[in-house]
Amino acid sequence: MSACSASPFRNNSRGRLVAARLSVSISLLFAGLMNLSLAQATKATAAPTTCATCHAGAAAHYATAPMRHAMEAQGANPQLVAHPTLTTQIGSYSYSVQTKNGQSTYTVSDGTGSMTLPIRWIFGQHSQTWVFEKDGHLYESLVSYFPRDNTLSITPGDQKVTPKNLTEAMGRELSVWESRSCFNCHATGIVPGEKMTLEKLTPGLDCARCHDGARQHMTDAAHDNFTTLPKSLRRMDAEEVSNFCGQCHRTWDTVVRNHWHGPAFVRFQPYRLGNSKCFIGNDKRISCLACHDPHQQVNHDQSYYDSKCLACHAAPKGAGASAAAIKTCSVATKNCTTCHMPKVELPGGHAQFTDHQIRIARAGDPYPN
């Protein structure tokens, strides 16, 4: 008897039905396997998961934010491209910054000799200080670029440096600790406890620099696991935010411990804010994030901040404080910061900084330390 004639389904209607069902099941199984393989192939070739995958709006805004451009690698920097030749004379040394074909060089000369180095790292989006590498050491440029006056001038903090040779005139050598500190606040990728490797750093601050756990979150999100969320900074109170931002912008404790005084330190906003009489550590209305969105450009419209001030100084009765305890301004209810957060000229910085020590500022008053 042939195998075909021995089939239990031959000339059997029930057998034919079972065979048909088995055929359909095999077809469905094959189709499912094909779809699974296609899904796996699609997932393998899909673009990698990034913060922008889910947070496209915030990522788009942050692309132009100052912190994202806190440091830029050598290349077509907009400020240097717009000013391809910058020169200045300081004492017996002349300086020149030349930009051509997307590359910038920094030259210092004493009249008899000169030294030229490529600008490798650019610190700052507008005002700029440059860092070079020479003989295995890092140097901070002795002169920086200041857009307000479109000039090269002594780098703030280096006014007392008296160079004795071309190398010292070129820049100030950075210690290992200072180099790490500078790059940690202007770039992303420094791992605590590990040696700093400049080639592995990402210029500017990316999401992971402030949102601890972001990289693990992205890895898990790629597998539809959204249980590992980065810590929300919005949940921090004013004191916690000041300490967090103060990692780079300097905390109140850091400034006081180092006995720093004078207008040169007006740029340390958490310290200045902490000096304000209205600063209450557990009140979110006085935190850095209450007024500033780090994902966006700084808003320079003075009226924008009125609602921030009035959130405390025009609170209705029953909003957590008695009417008598709420201090209101008897002069105006708009453009509050023009009077209560005056601008201070940064010594040698060719720029003004808003003083975040909120107070009644009167003309002629000395700078409050």
C-alpha positions in Angstrom: 0.0 0.0 0.0 1.4 3.4 -1.0 1.9 6.1 1.6 -0.8 8.2 -0.2 -3.4 5.5 0.0 -2.5 4.8 3.6 -3.3 8.4 4.6 -6.1 8.5 7.2 -7.5 11.6 5.5 -8.0 9.9 2.1 -11.7 9.7 1.1 -12.6 11.0 4.6 -14.5 14.3 4.8 -13.5 14.8 8.4 -9.9 14.1 7.6 -10.0 16.7 4.8 -11.3 19.3 7.2 -8.5 18.6 9.7 -6.0 18.8 6.9 -7.4 22.1 5.8 -7.2 23.5 9.3 -3.7 22.2 9.7 -2.7 23.9 6.5 -4.2 27.2 7.6 -2.5 26.9 11.0 0.9 26.3 9.3 0.3 29.3 7.0 -0.6 31.5 9.9 2.4 30.3 11.9 4.7 31.0 8.9 3.2 34.5 8.4 3.6 35.2 12.1 7.3 34.2 11.9 7.7 36.4 8.9 6.1 39.4 10.6 8.3 38.8 13.7 11.4 38.7 11.5 10.3 41.8 9.7 9.6 43.6 13.0 13.0 42.6 14.4 14.7 43.7 11.2 12.8 47.0 11.3 13.7 47.6 14.9 17.4 46.8 14.1 17.5 49.3 11.4 15.4 52.0 13.0 17.0 55.2 14.3 18.3 54.8 17.8 16.2 56.1 20.7 17.2 59.6 21.9 15.6 62.1 24.1 14.2 63.8 21.0 12.3 60.6 20.2 9.7 61.4 22.8 10.6 65.0 23.8 10.9 66.6 20.3 9.7 70.0 21.5 12.2 70.3 24.3 15.0 69.0 22.2 14.3 71.5 19.4 14.3 74.4 21.8 17.4 73.2 23.6 19.4 73.0 20.4 19.9 76.7 20.6 20.1 77.1 24.4 23.3 78.6 25.9 24.1 75.5 28.0 23.9 73.3 24.8 26.7 75.6 23.4 28.6 76.1 26.6 31.6 74.6 24.7 32.1 74.0 21.1 34.8 72.0 19.3 37.0 73.6 16.7 35.3 74.3 13.4 32.9 76.7 11.9 32.0 78.8 15.0 29.5 81.5 14.1 31.3 84.3 16.1 34.7 83.5 14.7 33.4 83.1 11.2 31.7 86.5 11.4 35.0 88.0 12.6 37.7 86.2 10.7 40.4 88.5 11.8 40.7 89.7 15.4 43.8 91.5 16.8 44.9 93.3 19.9 48.1 94.5 21.6 48.6 94.0 25.3 51.9 95.3 26.7 54.7 94.0 24.5 52.7 91.2 23.1 50.4 91.2 20.0 47.6 88.8 19.5 45.8 87.6 16.4 42.9 85.2 15.9 42.5 84.1 12.3 39.6 82.0 11.0 39.6 80.5 7.5 37.9 77.4 6.0 36.3 76.6 9.3 39.6 76.5 11.2 40.7 79.1 13.7 44.3 79.8 14.9 45.6 81.8 17.8 48.9 83.7 17.4 51.0 85.6 20.0 54.1 87.5 19.1 56.6 89.6 21.0 58.1 91.3 18.0 61.0 88.9 17.5 59.3 85.5 17.8 55.7 84.2 17.6 53.7 81.1 18.5 50.6 79.9 16.6 48.3 77.2 17.9 45.0 75.8 16.6 42.0 76.8 18.7 40.8 73.3 19.8 38.0 74.1 22.3 35.8 77.2 22.4 34.3 78.0 25.8 31.2 80.2 25.6 28.5 80.8 23.0 29.0 84.6 22.8 31.9 85.8 24.9 34.6 83.2 24.3 37.7 81.9 26.0 39.7 79.3 24.2 41.7 76.3 25.4 44.8 74.9 23.7 46.9 71.8 24.1 50.7 72.2 24.0 53.2 69.5 24.9 50.6 67.5 26.6 49.3 70.4 28.8 46.1 72.4 28.6 46.2 76.2 28.5 43.5 78.8 28.9 43.9 81.7 26.4 45.3 84.9 28.0 42.9 86.9 25.8 39.2 86.3 25.1 36.7 87.6 22.6 33.9 89.9 23.8 31.1 90.6 21.4 29.7 93.7 23.0 32.8 95.7 22.2 33.8 93.3 19.4 37.3 93.1 20.9 40.0 90.8 22.2 40.9 91.6 25.8 42.5 89.9 28.9 40.5 86.9 30.0 38.6 87.7 33.3 40.7 86.5 36.2 44.0 86.8 34.4 44.4 90.5 34.8 47.3 90.1 37.2 49.2 87.6 35.0 52.6 89.1 33.9 53.9 86.9 31.1 57.7 86.3 31.0 57.8 84.4 27.7 55.7 83.5 24.7 54.2 80.4 26.3 53.0 82.4 29.3 51.7 85.2 27.0 49.8 82.6 25.0 47.9 81.4 28.0 47.7 80.2 31.6 48.4 76.5 32.2 45.5 74.7 33.7 46.0 72.2 36.5 44.5 68.8 36.3 41.8 69.7 38.8 41.0 73.0 37.1 40.8 71.4 33.6 38.4 68.8 34.9 36.3 71.4 36.6 36.1 73.5 33.4 35.3 70.7 31.1 32.8 69.2 33.5 30.7 72.4 33.4 31.1 73.0 29.6 31.0 69.5 28.2 29.4 66.1 28.8 31.0 62.8 29.4 33.3 63.2 32.4 32.9 60.1 34.6 33.5 60.5 38.4 36.5 58.5 39.5 37.8 58.1 35.9 40.6 59.9 34.1 39.3 62.7 31.8 39.6 61.7 28.2 39.0 64.7 26.0 38.3 62.7 22.9 35.3 61.1 24.5 33.7 64.3 25.7 30.6 65.8 23.9 30.9 69.6 23.5 28.2 71.5 25.4 25.8 70.0 27.9 23.5 67.3 26.6 20.4 66.0 28.4 22.3 63.4 30.4 24.5 66.1 31.9 21.7 67.5 34.0 19.1 64.6 33.9 20.9 61.9 35.8 19.8 58.5 34.5 18.8 59.7 31.1 21.0 57.3 29.2 19.6 54.3 31.1 16.1 55.7 30.5 16.7 55.8 26.7 18.1 52.3 26.7 15.0 51.0 28.6 12.6 53.1 26.5 13.8 51.4 23.4 12.4 48.2 24.8 9.1 49.9 25.9 10.3 50.0 29.6 9.4 53.4 31.0 10.0 52.5 34.7 13.5 54.0 35.0 12.8 57.8 34.8 15.4 60.5 35.4 15.0 62.5 38.5 12.6 65.4 37.9 14.3 68.8 38.7 10.9 70.4 38.9 10.2 68.6 42.1 13.2 70.2 43.8 12.7 73.2 46.1 14.6 76.4 45.8 17.5 75.3 48.0 17.9 72.0 46.1 17.8 73.8 42.7 20.4 76.4 43.8 22.7 73.6 44.9 22.1 71.7 41.7 22.7 74.7 39.4 25.4 75.9 41.7 27.6 72.9 40.7 28.6 75.1 37.8 27.1 78.5 38.6 28.6 78.4 42.2 26.6 77.8 45.3 26.2 80.2 48.2 28.4 77.9 50.4 31.2 77.9 47.7 31.5 81.6 47.4 31.3 82.3 51.2 33.8 79.5 51.9 36.3 81.0 49.5 35.8 84.5 50.7 35.0 85.8 47.3 33.8 89.4 47.4 33.0 92.2 44.9 31.3 92.7 41.5 33.5 90.0 39.8 31.3 87.4 41.4 27.9 88.9 40.4 27.9 86.2 37.7 27.4 83.5 40.4 23.6 83.6 40.4 22.8 80.9 43.0 25.0 82.8 45.5 23.5 86.1 44.8 19.9 84.8 44.9 20.7 83.2 48.3 21.6 86.6 49.6 18.2 87.9 48.9 15.9 88.6 51.9 13.0 86.9 50.1 14.9 83.7 49.4 13.2 80.9 51.2 14.8 77.5 50.6 11.7 75.4 50.6 9.6 77.7 48.3 9.7 76.7 44.6 8.6 80.2 43.6 12.1 81.6 44.3 14.0 78.8 42.6 16.1 79.2 39.5 13.6 77.2 37.5 10.7 79.5 38.5 12.1 82.1 36.2 14.3 80.3 33.8 13.7 77.4 31.4 17.2 76.0 30.8 15.9 74.4 27.6 15.5 77.8 26.0 17.3 81.0 25.3 17.4 83.5 28.2 14.4 85.8 27.9 15.7 89.4 28.0 12.2 91.0 28.1 12.0 92.7 31.5 8.2 92.5 31.6 8.4 88.7 31.2 9.6 88.4 34.8 6.8 90.5 36.4 4.5 87.5 36.8 7.3 85.7 38.5 7.8 88.5 41.1 4.1 89.0 41.6 3.7 85.3 42.3 5.0 86.2 45.8 4.5 89.9 46.1 0.9 90.1 44.9 -0.5 86.9 46.3 -4.2 87.1 47.3 -5.4 86.6 50.9 -5.5 83.0 51.9 -2.7 81.9 49.5 -0.4 80.8 52.3 0.4 84.2 53.9 -1.6 86.9 55.5 -2.1 90.2 53.6 0.1 92.0 56.1 3.0 89.6 55.5 3.0 90.1 51.7 5.4 92.9 50.7 4.2 94.8 47.7 6.0 97.5 45.8 4.6 101.1 46.3 6.2 102.3 43.1 5.1 100.0 40.3 3.7 96.6 39.4 5.7 96.1 36.2 9.3 95.9 35.0 10.2 94.8 38.6 13.7 93.6 37.8 14.8 97.0 36.5 14.7 98.3 40.0 15.1 95.2 42.2 17.6 93.2 40.2 20.0 95.9 38.7 22.6 95.1 36.1 26.2 95.2 37.2 29.3 95.7 35.0 31.5 92.7 35.2 35.1 94.0 35.9 37.2 93.2 32.8 34.3 91.2 31.3 33.0 93.7 28.8 29.5 92.7 29.8 26.8 93.3 32.3 25.2 90.7 34.5 21.9 90.9 36.2 22.4 90.9 39.9 20.2 88.1 41.4 20.4 89.6 44.9 16.8 90.9 45.0 16.6 94.1 46.9 15.6 97.8 46.8 18.4 99.2 44.8 19.0 102.9 45.0 21.2 105.0 42.7 24.6 105.4 44.2 24.3 102.5 46.6 27.6 100.5 46.9 27.6 96.9 45.5 26.3 94.7 48.3 28.5 91.7 49.1 
